[in-house]
């Protein structure tokens, strides 16, 4: 059996210990200097017998334990294992370096506190925090700060685009019996992802132009829609094609709840539809190998979501965004269409208001 050092590991020193962490597998362990020196030499495949020369003073039983621990905690990987598949894919395809890789993979599939925990624990912790450290100001004013301050009249909120923008609210109470029409859903999707024209750019070819900005016109996002209460559509996961302006049924069997896919948030289960914005990272990475492009890709999800939400408000219902995504569950639900270079960055729940009828006045 052969082993090599994992590509997706980082080191740090904590309490005089050298800690090694695999950010794709999300696990790690403290290393002795002896282990560190051996792992350092494992850039290429190493046979099991080579461990004997590295740990001469140890028994075969202890060496077997070292191999097991280093493998179990993701420091080294075994040839032909599932871990090698992910690690090799990362090594060959991830162009944005370990700093972006550490952030990207470390935040995927993390556990979120439940709604009850929010009520019972999180809220209490905020009260205690506010007593010790007051919240920083959530806005800055010019008066008494700058010598010259120019004041202007605010726009008319009851005219044009501002009338729609004034209606925008994030809600947590959907009406489970209020369906969306297919036309309403498709208009919302088009607002965020629809293509209005194409431009031929050498040497790449045709590039789509949308109503939202995209870094380098790479358009990394696909939309998968969980239709729960859309008139005339059976319950299931659909893929939106912006070139065709069509929906393709991806899966309708053994579906988890939207809340199970999005941070265990039960309020999402009453939405009429949920749009998952899934980044095909390679589209952006192909053109821009500098790790700063990772930030550009993330920002684009906000552009798309905002257009979807504004379209929903113009049509008389709501869009509520969330970033509490479980990539593993989402990937399984869309039939494994989330590979290493795919990630569900953002989601928007759509539906009609359940409670808080005077929401616009708040």
C-alpha positions, -999 to 999 in steps of 0.1 A, spaced: 0 0 0 12 35 -8 7 68 9 15 105 3 10 138 20 -24 154 15 -24 185 -7 -50 204 13 -33 207 47 -22 237 67 0 240 99 -3 262 129 12 263 164 -12 262 193 -1 259 229 34 248 217 19 221 196 22 217 158 -14 212 146 -20 199 111 -55 205 95 -69 191 63 -95 217 52 -112 194 26 -117 166 51 -122 191 80 -100 171 104 -65 171 117 -42 163 146 -11 174 165 22 162 151 54 153 168 86 167 152 93 131 141 60 128 123 63 163 109 97 155 94 84 123 78 53 139 64 74 167 50 91 141 27 59 126 15 53 148 -15 53 117 -37 39 82 -30 57 62 -3 55 25 4 44 11 37 79 -3 42 94 32 42 77 39 75 100 13 91 131 35 83 113 67 94 103 53 128 132 29 135 127 29 173 90 19 170 75 -15 169 55 -26 138 23 -22 159 32 14 168 41 21 132 7 7 120 -9 30 146 10 60 132 -1 52 96 -37 47 108 -37 80 127 -20 101 100 -45 87 74 -76 88 97 -69 125 104 -63 135 68 -26 143 70 -16 115 46 -39 98 21 -40 62 10 -37 54 -27 -70 45 -45 -91 58 -15 -121 82 -18 -99 108 0 -73 105 -28 -100 112 -54 -109 145 -37 -73 154 -29 -61 147 -65 -89 168 -79 -80 197 -56 -43 194 -65 -50 193 -103 -79 217 -106 -79 243 -78 -61 273 -91 -67 299 -64 -41 287 -38 -45 273 -3 -55 306 13 -88 307 -8 -90 269 -5 -88 270 33 -117 295 35 -138 279 7 -137 243 20 -137 252 57 -171 270 55 -188 242 36 -213 219 53 -208 235 88 -235 229 114 -257 259 121 -276 265 154 -312 255 153 -341 280 156 -347 268 192 -310 273 201 -312 308 186 -341 316 209 -327 299 240 -290 304 236 -280 329 209 -304 356 220 -291 353 256 -255 355 244 -262 387 225 -278 402 257 -246 394 277 -224 406 249 -242 439 247 -237 445 284 -199 440 281 -193 454 246 -220 476 230 -227 470 193 -206 491 170 -226 518 152 -245 504 121 -243 537 102 -221 567 100 -232 603 97 -215 633 82 -228 660 106 -202 671 131 -175 651 113 -168 670 81 -165 708 76 -185 707 44 -218 686 43 -242 688 14 -278 678 21 -302 665 -6 -339 657 -9 -346 619 -8 -361 604 -40 -399 598 -42 -404 562 -29 -437 559 -46 -425 563 -82 -405 541 -106 -379 516 -94 -379 531 -59 -415 520 -54 -404 484 -59 -373 488 -38 -393 503 -9 -413 471 -8 -382 449 -2 -383 430 31 -367 398 43 -395 377 58 -395 346 79 -431 338 76 -445 324 44 -481 315 36 -479 277 29 -512 278 10 -503 307 -13 -489 293 -46 -467 310 -71 -476 308 -108 -452 294 -132 -450 328 -149 -441 345 -116 -414 320 -109 -399 323 -144 -400 361 -144 -380 360 -111 -355 336 -125 -351 357 -156 -345 388 -136 -315 372 -119 -301 348 -145 -319 355 -178 -298 362 -209 -307 393 -229 -281 390 -257 -248 375 -266 -215 390 -276 -188 372 -296 -154 377 -279 -123 361 -293 -108 337 -284 -135 326 -260 -165 327 -283 -201 337 -274 -205 353 -240 -240 359 -225 -250 393 -213 -274 394 -183 -291 420 -162 -266 413 -134 -229 420 -136 -205 391 -138 -167 392 -134 -152 387 -169 -187 377 -181 -179 342 -168 -215 337 -154 -205 309 -129 -240 304 -114 -266 278 -122 -300 279 -105 -316 248 -91 -352 254 -80 -371 234 -53 -407 238 -64 -430 231 -35 -461 251 -43 -460 263 -79 -493 261 -99 -491 233 -124 -457 220 -115 -451 187 -96 -430 190 -65 -394 185 -73 -360 200 -80 -356 217 -114 -327 232 -132 -331 266 -149 -315 271 -184 -311 308 -191 -304 302 -228 -336 283 -233 -356 300 -205 -367 265 -195 -369 242 -165 -356 207 -165 -368 182 -138 -337 170 -120 -352 150 -91 -386 143 -75 -379 113 -54 -370 111 -17 -366 148 -13 -354 164 20 -372 195 32 -358 229 22 -350 235 59 -329 203 60 -308 217 30 -305 252 44 -292 253 80 -321 235 96 -343 266 93 -380 254 95 -394 287 82 -381 279 47 -404 248 45 -435 271 39 -420 288 9 -435 282 -25 -401 277 -42 -365 279 -32 -338 289 -56 -303 274 -50 -275 294 -66 -248 269 -74 -214 282 -85 -195 263 -112 -161 276 -99 -142 264 -130 -160 289 -152 -144 318 -133 -112 300 -124 -105 291 -161 -100 328 -170 -88 342 -137 -63 320 -118 -55 348 -93 -72 340 -59 -88 374 -59 -113 361 -84 -128 340 -56 -142 372 -40 -156 383 -74 -174 350 -77 -190 353 -43 -202 389 -48 -220 378 -80 -244 357 -60 -256 388 -42 -262 406 -75 -283 377 -88 -303 373 -56 -311 410 -53 -326 410 -88 -346 379 -80 -359 395 -48 -368 428 -65 -387 410 -93 -406 391 -66 -415 423 -48 -427 439 -81 -449 408 -87 -465 410 -52 -446 383 -32 -413 380 -14 -378 367 -16 -358 358 15 -321 350 11 -299 327 32 -263 315 31 -268 286 55 -262 259 29 -255 222 33 -236 214 1 -235 176 8 -273 174 12 -279 198 -17 -255 178 -39 -273 145 -31 -307 161 -39 -296 173 -73 -283 139 -82 -247 145 -73 -243 175 -96 -220 192 -71 -184 182 -77 -153 196 -60 -154 227 -81 -191 234 -75 -207 250 -44 -241 262 -34 -232 298 -23 -266 313 -17 -303 305 -18 -335 326 -21 -368 314 -7 -399 327 -26 -435 330 -14 -464 350 -2 -464 367 32 -480 346 60 -481 369 91 -471 405 96 -496 420 72 -483 455 78 -448 446 69 -444 474 44 -450 499 71 -423 485 94 
